[in-house]
């Protein structure tokens, strides 16, 4: 029942994830952080079983950090996305398959803001906006209608607000709280809508 949402603005990426941990018909937790910081300017949002998300997220964060230390620089969002995609694809062909869908967003000094949509099969696409989970059934039409390239921060927050309100109105599962973060040239920051 996870819901992840992200969109690219003029010089930032705005991402949101619900904070509920739901299993079957039981809400186990209401303050779960589904985001994982990979570098100072790259973050991924994970959807799937809590164990798979936690294990895979930690594995990716630690390996990307180790690779950055070995090579002496932080990886770009594109490099992180390709590493994550390959790791998912490789794991799919072993007994370690992770049932994890994710959005990976970041800011690169050369390429600007980037958002990647990656599913548990290891398929990846660079997108201007994306959503995972049942909430995407309700929000993709809203994003199609209201998203425009090069939006400023206030416009992006307004589109994000509309998407979250649509999920709260139409989806049968109550999603009262969301973690919203912005990734820009300064790094990652929490945002209130």
C-alpha positions in Angstrom: 0.0 0.0 0.0 3.0 2.3 -0.4 2.8 5.5 -2.4 5.8 7.3 -3.8 5.6 10.6 -5.8 8.3 12.8 -7.4 8.6 15.6 -9.9 11.4 17.7 -11.4 11.3 21.5 -11.2 13.5 24.2 -12.6 16.4 23.5 -10.4 15.2 20.9 -7.9 13.5 17.6 -7.5 10.4 17.4 -5.1 9.6 13.9 -3.7 7.0 12.6 -1.3 6.3 9.2 0.3 3.5 8.2 2.6 4.5 7.2 6.2 2.3 4.2 6.8 3.5 0.7 7.2 0.5 -1.5 6.2 0.3 -5.3 6.1 -2.9 -6.8 4.8 -5.7 -5.0 6.8 -3.4 -3.8 9.6 -1.6 -0.5 10.0 1.5 -1.3 12.0 3.1 2.0 12.0 2.3 5.6 11.0 5.7 7.2 11.0 7.9 5.1 8.7 10.4 7.0 6.6 10.5 5.4 3.2 13.4 7.6 2.0 17.1 6.7 1.9 19.9 9.2 1.4 22.5 7.9 -1.1 24.7 11.0 -1.4 24.5 14.6 -0.2 22.4 15.4 -3.3 20.8 12.0 -4.2 17.9 10.3 -2.5 15.8 7.2 -3.2 12.2 6.4 -2.1 11.4 2.8 -1.6 8.1 0.9 -1.9 7.7 -2.8 -1.0 7.9 -5.0 2.1 9.6 -3.2 4.9 12.3 -5.9 5.2 13.2 -5.8 1.5 13.2 -2.0 1.4 15.3 -1.7 4.5 17.8 -4.4 3.4 18.1 -3.2 -0.2 18.2 0.5 0.8 21.0 -0.1 3.3 22.9 -2.2 0.8 22.7 0.5 -1.9 23.5 3.4 0.4 26.6 1.6 1.9 27.9 0.4 -1.5 27.5 3.8 -3.1 29.2 5.4 -0.1 32.1 2.9 -0.3 32.5 3.4 -4.0 32.5 7.1 -3.5 35.3 6.8 -0.9 37.3 4.5 -3.1 37.0 6.8 -6.1 37.2 10.1 -4.2 34.0 11.7 -5.3 30.2 11.6 -4.8 28.3 9.9 -7.6 25.8 11.7 -9.8 22.1 10.7 -9.7 22.5 9.0 -13.1 25.4 6.9 -11.7 23.5 6.0 -8.6 20.4 5.1 -10.7 22.4 2.8 -13.0 24.1 1.1 -10.0 20.7 0.5 -8.3 19.1 -0.7 -11.5 21.9 -3.2 -12.2 21.8 -4.4 -8.6 18.1 -5.1 -8.8 18.5 -6.8 -12.2 21.3 -9.0 -10.9 19.4 -9.9 -7.7 16.4 -10.9 -9.8 18.5 -13.6 -11.4 19.5 -15.1 -8.0 17.7 -16.2 -4.9 18.1 -12.7 -3.4 15.4 -11.0 -5.6 14.2 -7.8 -3.9 10.5 -6.9 -4.4 11.3 -3.2 -4.3 10.0 -0.4 -6.5 11.7 3.0 -6.2 12.0 6.6 -7.3 15.6 8.0 -7.3 16.0 11.8 -7.5 19.0 14.0 -7.2 20.8 17.1 -8.3 23.9 17.1 -10.5 26.0 20.2 -11.0 26.4 19.5 -14.7 23.0 17.9 -15.6 20.7 19.7 -13.1 17.8 17.9 -11.4 17.0 14.3 -12.4 14.4 11.8 -11.4 14.5 8.0 -12.2 11.6 5.5 -12.1 12.9 2.0 -11.3 10.8 -1.1 -10.8 11.6 -4.4 -9.1 12.5 -6.0 -12.5 15.4 -3.5 -12.9 13.6 -1.5 -15.6 14.6 2.2 -15.4 13.5 5.4 -17.1 14.5 9.0 -16.6 11.2 10.9 -16.1 9.9 14.4 -15.4 7.5 13.0 -12.8 6.7 9.6 -11.5 4.7 7.7 -8.9 4.7 4.1 -7.5 2.0 2.3 -5.7 -1.8 2.3 -5.8 -1.8 6.0 -5.3 -0.3 6.4 -8.8 -3.6 5.3 -10.3 -5.1 8.5 -9.0 -2.2 10.9 -9.4 -0.8 10.3 -12.8 -3.7 12.0 -14.5 -3.3 15.0 -12.1 0.4 15.1 -13.0 -0.3 14.9 -16.7 -2.6 17.8 -16.5 -0.8 20.2 -14.1 2.9 19.4 -14.5 4.9 21.7 -16.7 8.6 21.7 -17.4 10.7 24.2 -15.5 8.2 24.8 -12.7 9.3 27.0 -9.8 9.2 25.7 -6.2 5.7 27.1 -5.3 4.1 25.7 -8.5 5.7 22.3 -7.8 4.4 22.3 -4.2 0.9 23.2 -5.5 1.0 20.2 -7.9 2.3 17.9 -5.1 -0.5 19.2 -2.8 -3.1 18.4 -5.5 -1.8 14.8 -6.0 -1.7 14.1 -2.2 -5.2 15.5 -1.9 -6.4 13.3 -4.7 -5.1 10.2 -3.0 -6.6 11.2 0.3 -10.0 11.8 -1.4 -10.2 8.8 -3.7 -8.1 6.0 -2.2 -9.9 3.6 0.1 -6.8 3.4 2.4 -6.3 6.4 4.6 -2.9 8.0 4.1 -2.8 10.9 6.6 0.9 11.7 6.6 3.6 12.2 4.0 7.3 12.8 4.1 8.1 15.6 1.6 11.7 16.5 0.7 13.3 18.7 -1.9 16.7 17.9 -3.5 18.6 20.9 -4.9 22.1 22.3 -5.3 22.3 22.8 -1.5 21.4 19.1 -0.8 18.2 17.5 0.7 15.8 19.4 2.9 12.4 18.5 4.4 9.5 20.5 3.2 6.0 21.1 4.6 3.2 21.5 2.1 
